[in-house]
């Protein structure tokens, strides 16, 4: 065996220093996953950006939710601002939404979700079909 071949063989047997690598998931990734989970939920929509509680636009069904996340190692926490369709039960809808967000974030990232704070910032009525008068 040549000197270079024995050096390559020795290198293969020697474990790398520092151990296995580590995957770090950015807060922005967790925020996007949670925002998509909100879009999947029924009777929940995103919310318009607000300044001092006053919306700068209209709450729309397809608008993404505003999400803030923090990640510390393998644990994450979220704050989600949404609008709920009126007259849905706010408590029941928020409970189902929280479970759905936790499931999706844990499934897709492997992070443990410590808590999800849900701020309900709007209660727009469910859109109804417009009535037409037939003559």
C-alpha positions in Angstrom: 0.0 0.0 0.0 1.4 3.4 -0.9 1.8 6.2 1.6 -1.1 8.2 0.2 -3.4 5.2 0.2 -2.6 4.5 3.9 -3.1 8.1 4.8 -6.6 8.1 3.1 -7.5 4.8 4.9 -6.4 6.3 8.3 -8.4 9.4 7.6 -11.6 7.3 7.0 -11.2 5.5 10.4 -10.6 8.7 12.4 -13.9 10.3 13.5 -14.2 14.0 12.6 -13.5 16.3 15.5 -16.5 18.2 16.8 -19.1 15.4 16.3 -22.1 15.5 14.1 -23.4 18.7 12.6 -26.4 20.7 14.0 -29.4 21.9 12.1 -30.5 25.4 13.1 -34.0 26.6 12.0 -34.4 30.3 11.6 -37.2 32.2 13.3 -38.4 33.4 9.9 -38.9 29.8 8.8 -41.1 29.0 11.8 -43.1 32.2 11.2 -43.8 31.3 7.6 -44.8 27.7 8.6 -47.2 29.1 11.2 -48.7 31.6 8.8 -49.4 28.8 6.3 -51.0 26.8 9.1 -53.3 29.7 9.7 -54.3 29.8 6.1 -55.2 26.0 6.3 -57.5 26.6 9.3 -61.3 27.1 8.8 -63.0 30.4 9.8 -59.6 32.1 10.4 -57.9 34.7 8.2 -55.0 37.0 8.4 -55.2 40.5 9.7 -54.4 43.9 8.3 -51.3 45.7 9.7 -52.4 47.9 12.6 -50.9 51.0 14.1 -52.2 51.8 17.6 -54.9 49.3 17.1 -56.2 51.0 13.9 -56.1 48.8 10.8 -54.2 50.2 7.8 -56.2 48.1 5.4 -59.0 45.5 5.4 -58.9 42.0 6.9 -59.1 39.7 3.9 -59.6 35.9 3.8 -56.4 35.2 1.8 -54.2 37.7 3.7 -51.4 36.0 5.6 -51.4 36.1 9.4 -48.9 38.2 11.2 -46.6 35.9 13.1 -43.7 36.5 15.4 -41.5 33.6 16.6 -38.5 33.0 18.8 -36.3 29.9 18.7 -34.0 28.8 21.5 -32.2 25.6 20.7 -35.0 23.0 20.1 -37.8 25.1 21.6 -39.9 27.7 19.9 -42.7 30.1 20.9 -45.2 32.0 18.7 -47.4 35.0 18.7 -50.1 35.0 16.0 -52.4 37.8 15.1 -55.6 36.7 13.2 -59.1 37.6 12.4 -61.9 35.2 13.1 -65.1 34.9 11.1 -68.0 36.2 13.0 -70.2 34.6 14.6 -67.8 31.6 15.1 -66.9 30.7 18.7 -63.7 32.6 19.4 -62.6 30.2 22.2 -63.3 27.0 20.2 -61.7 28.4 17.0 -58.6 29.7 18.8 -58.2 26.3 20.5 -58.4 24.4 17.2 -56.1 26.9 15.6 -53.5 26.6 18.4 -53.5 22.8 18.1 -53.2 23.0 14.3 -50.2 25.4 14.5 -48.4 23.3 17.1 -48.9 20.2 15.1 -47.7 21.7 11.8 -44.6 23.5 13.3 -43.5 20.4 15.3 -44.1 18.1 12.3 -42.2 20.3 9.8 -39.4 21.6 12.0 -38.9 19.0 14.8 -38.9 21.9 17.3 -41.0 21.6 20.5 -43.6 24.4 20.6 -43.5 25.9 24.1 -46.5 28.2 23.6 -48.7 29.9 21.0 -50.2 33.2 21.9 -53.2 34.0 19.6 -54.3 37.7 19.4 -57.7 38.0 17.8 -57.6 41.5 16.3 -60.7 41.4 14.1 -64.1 39.7 13.9 -65.3 40.4 10.3 -68.6 38.8 9.4 -68.7 35.7 7.2 -69.2 36.9 3.6 -72.7 36.2 2.5 -73.8 35.8 -1.1 -75.4 39.0 -2.4 -79.1 38.8 -3.1 -80.4 39.7 -6.4 -83.9 41.0 -7.1 -85.5 39.3 -10.1 -88.1 41.3 -11.9 
